[in-house]
Amino acid sequence: MNTEHTVIIGAGMAGLLTAAVIGATGRSVTVLEQDQWQEHGAPVPRGGVPQGRQPHVLLHRGLSAIEELLPGLRGQLVAAGGVPLDTGDLAWLGERGWAPFGTPALELVSATRPLVEHLVRRRVAELPGVELRGGTRVRGLSRGATTTGGGWLVKCFDAPPVRADLVVDAAGRSSRLPDWLPQLGIEAPTTTVVDAGFGYAGRVYAAPPDHLGRVAGIVMLPVPGAPAGGVALPVEDGRWMVAAVGAGDHRPPRDPAGFNAFLNRLRDPALADFTRSAGPIGDITVHRRTNNVRRRYDRLTHWPDGLLVVGDALCAFNPVYGQGITVAATQALLLRQALAADVRPGWERRLVRRLHRAADLPWAIATGEDLRHTGGRPASGLDALFGRWSGAVDRLAAHGNLRAQHALDRVYHLVGSPAGLLHPALLAAAVRGRLLGLPTPVPRPPLTIGSAQRDQTDTERHPA
């Protein structure tokens, strides 16, 4: 396999993890990124990651995959202030009620996106043969084979072109590869877009990680019929990130008064209580580019040697489901397997197909949920049937069935197959529930500080 030099377009998480895989083999790697970054001082959001100022949930599968790619990163993340938490300790309000609380589940480390990227970028930059070039904008590709080597020529604005044997497009949603391929005589991919019109408004608050007592964080999902929700998660430096989320006409505003009013209208007062009991830091930021976009490179008749596409450039998801980094990490593991194999000509095309398959489940989850908000139909009758069954399992969980909750958690965090939702014990529980009725719903988690703050606020508004 001739991959003497690799050029990666984009230094987001997909590009960095790809560089980690290829750099670990001793191959020469150049990562081109249009943003500049600072390696010293506090991590800050990059312009190329507009959602970087919003809360991020690194799913359990993503955390374990990144740890496999960069051993010890979890410890570095915690040492830098990332907050370890158990998903069983989250106050999670879904469509059918509160999820069971207080039973061990899957681990997360909650941190800001800039901190995660900063630590990953620092590890990647330490690899021999890896060069990170900030402030470099790519304007196109051309065939560049010469007697000096290099099957591709990566053309840049205001910089000399870079030769490469392997080019990896990790440019995210802004990828220009669909425009570049026809210029090379290759058809552009068909693109599928599912957009529920979600919008985010986020703000940082000052509070200790144990501000909610036993509750590690709050998640209120937007659901059909109540398309507004939000999240509050602790991050480094004694801060919490709070986001309001809504679809269509229910998207949250940027101004503080409107933001607070939005939280006050949610199905439960937990997030509004939290923001009243913590100190806001800085302005409210918004993000509204949340559509799901899938470019079907796997279906092209011809695929050029020496070209790969990863991450959001291949398949981008509504960020509300927290899947993007996890899928990028699992794709990096697939690339590592391919590089370790006895690769034959055409390996890139076969790998692109595998990378697409890695996106199948998260795509089904994200688009299936978003279509419920838009009134659209699932891709097939089987998808609709499975969606109804998933709802039945969710109902069991909301009535205290821990097996149902654990099965849902494993699918959501991409560590288990949807087949786990078809366990005979769950089928039997659903039948019993239909015949005899379900147990009482799961009670509201012990959000003691929020409740105390609400009682204080009510007293101030209505003194005796």
C-alpha positions in Angstrom: 0.0 0.0 0.0 1.5 3.3 -1.1 0.6 5.9 1.7 4.0 7.4 2.2 2.5 10.8 2.9 -1.0 11.6 4.0 -2.8 15.0 3.9 -5.9 15.4 6.2 -8.2 18.3 5.4 -9.7 19.5 8.7 -8.4 19.4 12.3 -11.7 18.8 14.1 -12.1 15.6 16.1 -12.5 13.4 13.0 -9.3 14.8 11.4 -7.3 14.6 14.6 -8.3 11.0 15.4 -7.5 10.0 11.8 -4.1 11.7 12.2 -3.6 9.8 15.5 -4.2 6.5 13.7 -2.0 7.2 10.7 0.7 8.9 12.7 1.0 6.0 15.1 2.1 3.8 12.1 5.1 6.0 11.5 3.7 7.5 8.3 4.2 11.1 7.5 1.0 13.2 8.0 0.1 16.8 7.4 -3.1 18.2 8.8 -4.5 21.3 7.1 -6.9 23.5 9.0 -8.3 26.9 8.1 -8.6 28.0 11.8 -5.6 29.1 13.8 -5.3 27.6 17.3 -3.3 28.4 20.4 -1.3 25.7 22.1 -0.8 27.7 25.3 -3.3 29.1 27.6 -7.0 28.1 28.1 -8.7 26.2 25.3 -11.1 28.3 23.3 -13.8 27.4 20.8 -12.7 27.4 17.1 -14.6 29.3 14.4 -14.8 26.1 12.4 -16.8 24.4 15.2 -19.7 26.8 15.8 -21.4 24.2 18.1 -18.2 24.2 20.2 -19.8 26.7 22.7 -22.7 24.4 23.3 -22.8 21.4 25.8 -21.4 18.2 24.4 -22.1 14.7 25.5 -19.3 12.3 24.6 -21.2 9.0 24.5 -19.7 6.1 26.4 -18.7 4.3 23.1 -16.9 7.5 22.0 -15.0 7.8 25.3 -13.8 4.2 25.2 -12.9 4.4 21.5 -10.8 7.6 22.0 -9.1 5.9 25.0 -8.2 3.0 22.8 -6.8 5.3 20.2 -5.0 7.6 22.7 -4.4 5.6 25.9 -4.5 7.7 29.0 -6.6 10.5 27.5 -9.4 9.9 29.9 -7.0 10.5 32.8 -5.7 13.6 31.2 -9.2 14.9 30.7 -10.1 14.3 34.3 -6.8 15.9 35.5 -7.7 19.0 33.4 -11.0 19.3 35.1 -13.4 17.0 33.2 -16.1 15.7 35.5 -16.6 11.9 35.6 -20.2 11.0 36.0 -22.5 7.9 35.8 -25.4 8.2 33.4 -27.5 6.5 36.0 -27.1 9.6 38.1 -28.6 11.9 35.5 -32.0 13.4 35.9 -33.3 12.3 32.5 -36.8 13.3 31.4 -37.9 11.5 28.2 -41.1 11.3 26.3 -42.9 9.0 28.7 -41.5 10.3 32.0 -38.4 10.2 34.1 -35.8 7.5 33.6 -34.8 5.3 36.6 -32.3 7.2 38.8 -29.5 6.1 41.0 -28.6 2.7 39.5 -25.1 2.3 38.0 -25.0 2.6 34.2 -22.4 3.9 31.7 -19.6 6.3 32.5 -19.1 9.7 30.9 -16.6 12.4 31.4 -18.2 15.8 31.0 -16.0 18.6 29.6 -16.2 21.4 27.1 -15.6 20.6 23.4 -12.6 23.0 23.3 -10.9 21.1 26.2 -11.4 17.7 24.6 -10.1 19.0 21.2 -7.1 20.7 22.9 -6.0 17.6 24.7 -6.4 15.4 21.6 -4.6 17.9 19.4 -1.7 18.1 21.8 -1.4 14.3 21.9 -1.5 14.1 18.1 1.0 16.9 17.6 3.5 14.9 19.8 3.5 12.0 17.3 6.7 11.8 15.1 6.0 12.7 11.5 2.7 14.6 12.2 2.5 18.3 11.2 -0.5 20.5 12.1 -0.8 23.5 9.9 -3.3 26.1 11.0 -4.5 29.0 8.9 -4.5 27.0 5.7 -7.5 26.9 3.5 -7.8 24.2 0.9 -9.3 25.2 -2.5 -9.3 21.9 -4.4 -7.7 18.6 -5.4 -6.0 17.4 -8.6 -4.1 14.4 -9.7 -0.5 15.1 -8.9 1.5 12.0 -9.7 5.0 12.8 -10.8 8.4 11.2 -10.7 8.9 12.6 -7.2 5.8 10.7 -6.0 2.4 11.8 -4.7 -0.8 10.7 -6.3 -2.7 13.8 -5.3 -2.1 17.5 -5.2 -3.9 19.4 -2.5 -4.2 23.0 -3.6 -4.4 25.8 -1.0 -5.2 29.5 -0.9 -2.1 31.6 -0.2 0.1 28.6 0.3 2.0 26.1 -1.9 0.2 22.9 -2.9 0.9 19.8 -0.9 1.5 16.4 -2.5 0.0 13.3 -0.9 -0.4 9.6 -1.6 -3.5 9.5 0.6 -6.0 12.4 1.1 -8.6 12.3 3.9 -11.5 14.7 3.8 -12.3 15.5 7.4 -13.6 19.0 6.7 -17.0 18.4 8.4 -20.3 19.8 7.2 -18.4 22.4 5.1 -16.7 19.8 3.0 -16.2 20.8 -0.6 -15.5 17.3 -1.9 -18.9 17.0 -3.6 -17.9 20.0 -5.7 -14.4 18.8 -6.4 -15.1 15.3 -7.5 -16.9 16.3 -10.8 -13.9 18.5 -11.7 -11.9 15.2 -11.5 -14.4 13.4 -13.8 -16.1 11.6 -10.9 -19.8 11.8 -10.2 -20.9 13.7 -7.1 -22.6 11.7 -4.4 -26.3 11.8 -3.8 -27.1 13.6 -0.5 -29.9 12.9 2.0 -31.0 15.7 4.3 -33.3 15.4 7.3 -33.9 18.7 9.1 -36.3 19.1 12.0 -35.3 22.8 12.4 -33.7 22.5 15.8 -32.0 25.4 17.4 -29.8 25.8 20.5 -29.1 28.6 22.9 -26.4 28.0 25.5 -24.9 29.8 28.5 -22.2 29.0 31.0 -23.0 29.1 34.8 -20.8 29.0 37.9 -21.6 26.2 40.3 -19.7 23.3 41.9 -20.0 19.8 40.3 -22.2 18.7 43.3 -24.5 21.7 43.0 -27.5 19.3 42.5 -26.5 16.9 45.3 -26.9 13.3 44.1 -28.0 14.4 40.7 -25.0 14.6 38.3 -26.8 16.6 35.6 -30.2 17.3 33.9 -31.4 16.2 30.5 -34.9 17.1 29.2 -35.5 15.7 25.7 -37.6 17.7 23.2 -40.3 15.3 22.2 -43.3 15.4 19.7 -46.0 17.4 21.3 -43.4 19.2 23.5 -40.6 20.1 21.1 -38.6 22.1 23.7 -36.0 20.8 26.2 -32.6 21.4 27.5 -29.6 20.1 29.3 -27.3 21.1 32.2 -24.0 19.4 32.7 -20.9 20.2 34.9 -17.7 20.9 33.1 -14.2 22.0 34.1 -13.3 25.0 36.3 -16.4 24.9 38.5 -18.7 25.7 35.6 -21.9 24.2 34.1 -23.1 24.4 30.6 -26.8 24.9 30.1 -28.5 24.7 26.7 -32.1 25.3 25.7 -33.2 23.3 22.7 -36.2 23.6 20.5 -37.5 22.7 17.1 -39.2 25.0 14.5 -41.2 27.8 16.2 -40.0 26.6 19.6 -36.3 27.5 19.1 -34.9 29.4 22.0 -33.8 33.1 21.7 -30.5 34.7 22.4 -31.5 37.4 24.9 -31.3 36.6 28.6 -35.0 37.4 29.3 -36.2 35.2 26.5 -33.8 32.4 27.4 -35.0 32.4 31.0 -38.7 32.5 29.8 -38.0 29.6 27.5 -36.7 27.5 30.4 -39.7 28.5 32.5 -42.0 27.0 29.9 -40.4 23.5 29.8 -42.3 20.4 31.0 -40.4 20.5 34.3 -38.9 23.5 36.3 -35.6 21.7 36.9 -33.5 23.7 34.4 -35.1 27.0 35.3 -34.5 26.3 39.0 -30.9 25.5 38.2 -30.3 28.8 36.4 -31.8 30.8 39.2 -29.5 29.1 41.7 -26.3 29.5 39.8 -24.4 32.5 38.5 -24.4 33.2 34.7 -21.0 33.7 33.0 -20.8 35.5 29.7 -23.3 35.9 26.9 -25.8 33.4 25.4 -24.6 31.7 22.2 -26.9 30.2 19.6 -26.4 27.4 17.0 -29.0 26.4 14.4 -27.1 24.3 11.8 -28.5 21.0 13.1 -29.7 19.1 10.0 -28.7 15.5 9.4 -26.7 15.2 6.2 -25.6 11.9 4.6 -23.4 11.9 1.4 -23.6 8.5 -0.2 -20.0 8.1 -1.4 -20.4 4.3 -0.8 -22.8 4.2 -3.8 -20.5 5.8 -6.4 -19.6 3.6 -9.3 -16.0 4.8 -9.4 -14.0 5.7 -6.3 -10.4 7.0 -6.8 -7.5 5.4 -5.1 -5.9 7.3 -2.3 -9.0 9.1 -1.1 -11.1 8.7 2.1 -13.9 10.7 3.7 -14.6 10.6 7.5 -16.7 12.2 10.2 -19.3 14.9 9.4 -17.9 15.1 5.8 -19.3 11.7 5.3 -22.4 11.8 7.6 -23.4 14.6 9.9 -26.0 14.2 12.6 -28.2 16.6 14.6 -25.9 17.5 17.5 -28.8 17.0 20.0 -28.0 13.3 20.1 -24.3 13.7 20.8 -23.2 11.1 18.1 -20.7 13.0 15.9 -17.5 12.5 17.9 -18.3 8.9 18.8 -18.9 8.0 15.1 -15.6 9.7 14.1 -13.8 7.7 16.8 -15.3 4.4 15.7 -14.4 5.2 12.1 -10.8 5.9 13.2 -10.7 2.4 14.7 -11.9 1.0 11.4 -9.1 2.8 9.6 -6.6 1.4 12.0 -7.8 -2.1 11.2 -7.5 -1.4 7.5 -4.0 -0.1 7.8 -2.9 -3.1 9.8 -4.3 -5.5 7.2 -2.6 -6.9 4.1 -4.4 -4.3 2.0 -5.0 -4.9 -1.7 -5.7 -2.3 -4.4 -9.0 -0.7 -4.0 -8.9 -0.8 -0.2 -10.1 2.8 0.1 -13.4 2.1 -1.6 -14.0 -0.9 0.6 -13.1 1.1 3.7 -15.5 4.0 2.7 -18.3 1.4 2.6 -17.4 0.2 6.1 -17.2 3.8 7.3 -20.7 4.3 6.0 -22.0 1.2 7.8 -20.6 2.6 11.0 -23.0 5.5 10.6 -26.1 3.4 9.9 -27.3 3.0 13.5 -26.7 6.6 14.7 -28.3 7.8 11.4 -31.3 5.7 12.1 -31.6 7.0 15.6 -31.1 10.7 14.8 -33.3 10.8 11.6 -35.9 8.5 13.2 -36.4 11.0 16.1 -36.2 14.1 13.9 -38.8 12.7 11.5 -41.2 12.4 14.4 -40.9 16.1 14.9 -41.5 16.9 11.3 -44.3 14.4 10.7 -42.2 12.6 8.1 -42.4 8.9 7.6 -39.7 6.4 8.4 -37.6 4.9 5.6 -39.5 1.6 5.8 -42.4 -0.2 7.4 -39.9 -2.2 9.4 -38.4 1.1 10.8 -41.9 2.2 11.8 -42.6 -1.1 13.6 -39.3 -1.0 15.4 -39.9 2.6 16.4 -43.2 1.7 18.0 -41.5 -1.2 19.9 -38.7 1.2 21.1 -41.5 3.4 22.4 -42.9 0.4 24.3 -39.5 -0.3 25.8 -39.1 3.3 26.8 -42.5 3.1 28.5 -41.3 0.1 30.5 -38.2 2.1 31.6 -40.3 5.1 32.6 -42.3 2.6 34.9 -39.1 1.3 36.6 -38.0 -1.6 34.4 -34.2 -1.5 34.8 -33.6 -4.0 32.0 -35.4 -1.8 29.6 -33.5 1.3 30.7 -30.1 -0.5 30.4 -31.0 -1.8 26.9 -32.0 1.7 25.8 -28.8 3.2 27.3 -26.6 0.7 25.4 -28.2 1.5 22.1 -28.2 5.3 22.7 -24.5 5.2 23.7 -23.7 3.0 20.6 -22.3 0.1 22.7 -25.1 -2.3 22.1 -27.2 -3.5 19.2 -30.9 -2.7 18.8 -31.4 -6.4 19.0 -31.0 -6.0 22.8 -34.4 -4.3 22.8 -35.9 -7.6 21.7 -34.9 -9.6 24.8 -37.6 -12.1 25.8 -37.8 -10.6 29.3 -38.8 -7.2 27.7 -41.3 -8.9 25.5 -42.8 -10.6 28.5 -42.9 -7.4 30.5 -44.6 -5.6 27.7 -47.3 -8.3 27.5 -47.8 -8.2 31.3 -48.1 -4.5 31.2 -50.7 -4.6 28.6 -52.7 -7.2 30.4 -52.3 -6.2 34.0 -51.1 -2.6 33.8 -47.7 -1.1 34.4 -46.2 -0.3 37.8 -46.3 3.3 39.0 -44.1 5.7 37.0 -40.6 6.5 38.1 -40.6 9.4 40.6 -38.9 12.7 39.9 -35.2 12.4 40.8 -34.1 14.2 44.1 -33.3 17.6 42.6 -33.1 19.0 46.1 -31.1 22.2 45.5 -33.3 23.2 42.6 -36.5 22.4 44.6 -35.2 24.4 47.5 -34.4 27.4 45.3 -37.9 27.2 43.7 -39.4 27.2 47.2 -37.3 30.3 48.1 -38.2 32.0 44.9 -41.9 31.3 45.4 -41.7 32.7 49.0 -40.1 35.8 47.7 -42.8 36.3 45.1 -45.7 35.4 47.5 -44.6 36.3 51.1 -46.9 35.1 53.8 
